[in-house]
Amino acid sequence: MTRELSFTVEPGAGGRADQLVAARFPGAGRRRIAALFSDGAVRVDGKRARKGQTVAPGSVIELARAPATTDEELWPVAVDSVAVTLLFADDDLVAVDKPAGVPSHPLAAGERGTVANWLAARYPDTVGVGNDPREAGLVHRLDIGTSGVLVATRSRPMWELLRAAFGRGDVSKLYLAEVDAGARDGACDAPLHQRGHHVAVDWERGLDAETRWHVIDRRSGSALVECTARSGRMHQIRAHLAHVGWPITGDALYGGRPLPDGGAYRLHALRLELPHPRTGARLTIEAPRPPWAATR
């Protein structure tokens, strides 16, 4: 039975937003309902909704898409024409260089043009691996505007082992960023709290995060910095650099000056060092520098 994507909460039926949506789509399951909220696909009276917020009778709940009822519905469609470059592959892992502007994975069933679509086409054994059926084995994500190294696993056991390595801090990540002029070597450990599609420093509710950076090239009006992130919070490097006064060039969300060509902000995941989940040997995967990150 088709369900409308917009409905009014009936008199006497107020409550938690996620529970109201779940009642409307009883076959979806809690995890898929939660994904709608984390993706910003649910609005209450025109404003983005949190899954735990209380919704009063008479309020209008709108969904950008219907929740899937099975994991298979969310598996990425196989599309091998996505513009990603293979960096490394063996029987357990696949690593690619993701261009800026290409999403890591689809948000809704049937979407194309993401790294996960490419993985589904070239390495079909990645499909269904991991906790999110949309991701095709990806063990981490990069924001759509961020380029560079992205890694997937080809089986559930390898995914669990590598995710555990991320959780222990056994994975080292090196980024390149172009920032506003005047930047100096430094670090930031301000806690970060997600507010919709934006992340802000919040000393009461924020999660621990630490970013360090080192200036490697000074230019006219900007500087090139190497960044390391010991934690992996959403938008961490972008938010921390903006917090200390050096937003990333082109990153309008965090106050970066616009690029003349209107291109993506300048953040690149240059190198990932990780323990191979099968052998434990250290593996270094590096993506070529984009033109803006070339040093003199």
C-alpha positions in Angstrom: 0.0 0.0 0.0 1.4 3.4 -1.0 1.9 5.8 1.9 1.8 9.6 1.5 5.1 11.4 2.1 3.3 14.2 3.9 0.8 13.8 6.7 -0.7 15.7 9.6 -0.4 14.3 13.1 -3.9 13.5 14.3 -5.5 14.8 17.5 -4.3 12.9 20.5 -1.5 11.2 18.5 1.5 13.5 19.2 4.8 12.0 20.3 8.4 11.4 19.1 9.0 12.2 15.5 10.7 8.9 14.7 7.9 6.9 16.3 5.3 8.8 14.3 7.1 8.1 11.1 7.6 4.4 12.0 3.9 4.0 12.6 3.2 5.4 9.2 5.8 3.0 7.6 5.6 -0.1 9.8 7.7 -2.3 7.5 10.7 0.0 7.4 12.4 -0.9 10.8 14.1 1.4 13.3 17.5 1.6 11.5 16.0 2.7 8.2 13.8 5.2 10.0 16.8 6.6 11.8 18.7 6.9 8.5 15.9 9.3 7.2 16.5 11.6 10.1 20.3 11.5 9.9 20.1 12.3 6.2 17.8 15.3 6.9 15.0 13.7 4.9 12.3 14.5 7.6 10.8 17.9 8.3 8.2 19.0 10.8 6.2 22.1 10.0 8.9 23.0 7.4 11.9 22.6 9.6 14.4 19.7 9.7 13.4 17.2 12.4 15.4 15.3 15.0 14.3 11.8 15.6 13.7 12.3 19.3 11.9 15.6 19.1 8.3 15.8 20.4 5.7 16.6 17.7 2.4 18.1 18.6 -1.0 17.1 17.2 -1.8 19.2 14.1 1.9 19.4 13.0 2.7 18.4 9.4 5.5 15.8 8.9 7.1 15.7 5.5 9.5 13.0 4.1 11.8 13.6 1.2 11.6 9.9 0.4 9.8 6.8 1.6 12.0 4.6 3.8 13.1 1.3 2.4 11.6 -1.9 3.8 14.5 -4.2 3.0 18.3 -3.8 2.9 18.3 -5.0 -0.7 16.2 -2.0 -1.8 19.1 0.3 -0.6 21.9 -1.7 -2.2 23.6 0.7 -4.7 22.9 0.2 -8.4 25.9 -1.0 -10.3 27.3 1.8 -12.4 30.9 1.5 -13.6 31.1 4.9 -15.4 31.5 6.9 -12.2 34.7 9.0 -12.4 36.8 7.4 -9.6 40.3 6.0 -9.9 41.4 2.7 -8.4 44.4 3.0 -6.1 44.6 -0.5 -4.5 42.8 -3.8 -4.6 43.4 -7.3 -3.2 41.0 -10.1 -2.1 40.0 -8.1 1.0 40.2 -4.3 0.3 39.5 -1.8 -2.4 40.8 1.8 -2.3 39.9 4.6 -4.7 40.6 8.2 -5.3 37.3 10.0 -5.0 37.0 13.3 -6.9 35.5 16.3 -5.3 31.8 16.6 -6.1 31.2 12.8 -6.1 29.2 11.4 -3.1 30.6 8.5 -1.2 27.3 6.6 -1.4 23.6 7.1 -2.4 21.2 8.5 0.1 18.1 6.9 -1.4 17.4 3.8 -3.4 18.2 4.1 -7.1 20.5 7.0 -6.9 23.6 6.9 -9.1 26.9 8.7 -9.5 28.5 7.7 -6.2 31.6 5.7 -5.3 29.4 2.9 -3.9 27.7 2.6 -7.4 31.2 2.1 -8.9 32.1 -0.4 -6.3 28.9 -2.4 -6.9 29.8 -2.6 -10.6 33.5 -3.4 -10.4 33.6 -5.3 -7.1 30.1 -6.8 -6.5 31.2 -8.7 -3.4 31.3 -5.3 -1.6 27.5 -5.0 -1.9 25.8 -5.6 1.4 29.0 -5.5 3.4 28.8 -3.2 6.5 26.1 -1.8 8.7 24.6 0.5 6.1 23.3 -1.3 2.9 23.9 1.9 0.9 27.7 1.9 1.3 29.0 -1.2 -0.6 31.6 -2.0 2.0 32.9 1.5 2.7 34.6 1.7 6.1 34.6 5.5 6.2 33.2 8.4 4.3 34.4 11.6 2.7 32.2 14.7 2.3 31.0 15.2 -1.2 33.3 18.2 -1.6 36.4 16.4 -0.3 38.6 14.4 -2.7 41.1 11.6 -2.0 41.5 8.1 -0.5 38.4 6.1 0.3 38.5 2.4 1.4 36.0 -0.4 1.2 36.2 -4.0 2.3 35.0 -7.1 0.4 33.6 -9.1 3.3 31.8 -8.6 6.6 34.7 -10.0 8.7 37.2 -7.7 7.1 34.8 -4.7 7.5 34.5 -5.4 11.2 38.2 -5.7 11.7 39.0 -2.5 9.9 36.2 -0.6 11.6 37.7 -1.7 14.9 41.1 -0.4 13.8 39.5 3.0 13.1 37.8 2.9 16.5 41.2 2.2 18.2 42.9 5.0 16.4 45.2 2.6 14.5 44.4 4.3 11.2 46.4 7.4 10.3 44.9 10.0 8.0 46.7 12.9 6.3 44.8 15.6 4.5 45.8 18.6 2.5 43.9 21.9 2.8 44.2 25.3 1.3 43.3 28.0 3.9 43.2 31.7 4.2 46.5 33.5 4.4 48.1 34.0 7.9 47.7 30.4 9.0 50.3 29.1 11.5 51.1 25.6 12.7 48.7 24.5 15.4 46.1 22.2 16.8 42.5 22.3 17.9 40.7 20.0 20.3 37.4 21.8 20.6 34.4 19.4 20.9 32.1 19.3 18.0 28.3 19.0 17.8 26.3 18.3 14.7 23.5 20.8 14.0 21.7 19.6 10.9 24.2 19.8 8.0 26.5 22.0 10.0 29.0 21.2 12.8 29.8 23.7 15.5 32.0 23.9 18.5 29.9 23.0 21.6 31.7 22.7 25.0 28.7 21.2 26.7 27.2 18.7 24.1 30.1 18.3 21.7 32.1 15.1 21.1 35.8 14.9 21.6 37.8 15.8 18.4 41.5 16.7 17.7 43.0 18.1 14.6 46.6 19.2 14.0 48.1 21.0 11.1 51.4 22.2 9.7 51.9 24.9 7.0 53.9 23.5 4.1 53.5 26.3 1.5 52.6 30.0 1.6 51.0 31.6 -1.3 49.6 35.0 -2.3 46.4 35.2 -0.2 46.4 31.6 1.0 48.5 28.8 2.6 48.7 25.0 2.0 48.6 23.0 5.2 48.9 19.3 6.1 46.3 18.1 8.6 46.0 15.0 10.7 42.7 14.1 12.5 43.0 11.6 15.4 39.2 11.4 15.5 36.7 11.2 12.6 33.9 13.5 13.4 31.7 14.9 10.7 33.3 18.0 9.0 36.0 17.9 11.7 38.9 19.5 9.8 36.6 22.0 8.1 35.0 23.1 11.5 38.3 23.2 13.4 40.2 25.3 10.9 37.2 27.7 10.7 37.0 27.8 14.5 40.6 29.1 14.8 40.2 31.6 12.0 41.5 29.9 8.9 38.5 28.4 7.0 39.2 26.2 4.0 39.2 28.1 0.6 35.9 27.7 -1.1 34.1 26.3 2.0 31.2 28.7 2.1 29.5 26.6 4.8 32.3 27.5 7.3 33.2 31.0 6.0 35.8 30.2 3.4 36.3 32.8 0.6 34.6 31.7 -2.6 36.7 30.3 -5.5 36.6 32.3 -8.8 35.3 29.3 -10.7 32.8 28.4 -8.0 34.5 25.0 -7.6 34.5 22.7 -4.6 36.3 23.6 -1.4 40.0 22.6 -1.2 40.3 19.6 1.1 42.0 16.4 -0.1 42.5 13.1 1.8 46.1 12.5 0.6 47.2 9.4 2.6 45.7 6.6 4.7 47.9 4.3 6.7 46.1 1.3 8.2 46.7 -2.3 9.4 45.7 -4.8 6.8 42.7 -6.5 8.4 43.9 -10.0 7.4 47.7 -9.8 7.9 48.1 -6.9 10.3 50.9 -5.4 8.1 50.9 -1.7 7.8 49.5 -0.5 4.4 49.9 3.0 3.0 47.5 4.2 0.3 48.1 7.6 -1.2 46.1 9.6 -3.8 47.7 11.9 -6.3 47.6 15.6 -5.3 45.0 17.7 -7.1 46.3 20.7 -9.1 45.6 23.2 -6.3 47.7 21.2 -3.9 50.9 21.2 -5.9 53.9 22.8 -4.0 56.4 25.1 -5.5 
